[in-house]
Amino acid sequence: MADSWIHMGTLARPHGIKGEICIDWYADSPLLLTTPLWIQAGDAAPRPVRPLAVRSHKGRPLLLLEGVADRTAAENFRGYKLLAKREALPEPDDDEVYLEDLLGGDVLLPDGQRIGRLDHFEYPADLELWVIMTDDGKEVLFPARPEFIVGFDVEAPAVVIDPPDGLLDIYLSDSSDNSDSSDNSEKNQD
């Protein structure tokens, strides 16, 4: 069942020559790397992996997997999702949520205005971006920082955000107003 998986991170680049892999880690605690883990390439079925060692390097987790003995082998796993089964993870506190539980849910402003639905997440340069799709097909990239998230309702599902000033204007302004300001009517006449 697809919704029994929690996307914990993404395997990034190899580190060193002994097969360690840097992880773009999305969970709050690197201790969760000691739970049973699975990897997934694209839309393929997840498959179990066995961590041999986990350590931190410059604030980023490094993972050594069974059967991955060198840099070349580690490179083959670049971009794979690192998953855990929901049942193996602790229940979130009342003020916490697994992001997967909000996917497809409504994204609302504090006044109740609906922006769109939460489509997916991206993690460029250690940032968490929520990709919101509006009803008219526009994409809004929302920086998911605590100060911009008002609350959520897992049952609905819905999330209330208070984006930084001007952010929605960038994405939702009507770009059909493409008036050509260049006037080529002036011609050099002798």
C-alpha angles and dihedrals in degrees: 000000000000097000093058090076127086117202102228099175147316127261107241130178129337117263118213125333102289099077102267115151126208113230129213091217119203101175123091097238129045086203086081087073087079092064119092106286136202132193129214130194110207110306095338119124113276116255128200122254131190118226113218097183140001126193139157124246119184091340094309126107119244119201131199113199128200109263094022104106105157146024094267092055091047091052089061089067097053110133096015116139116242109219139183128194111253091231091061093055129080118258111261118250119252091267094046135073139182105248091226087066090064098049112121091015128128119272111213138182120232090262090058096255110147116231097181140275131310104252106175145320132255129193110199117169094351092306125125112225124183113210109216120192116207122215090255092054101260119143120226120194107208121192101228099216120151093243090059097048114083099178148305142229113212092188095059090028103233139134128205116215135183102201123201115275112280097012096110091044089061093055103030103041114118105259091186088089094090099149110173106239094185110094112200094179093104109095129179105250123187 
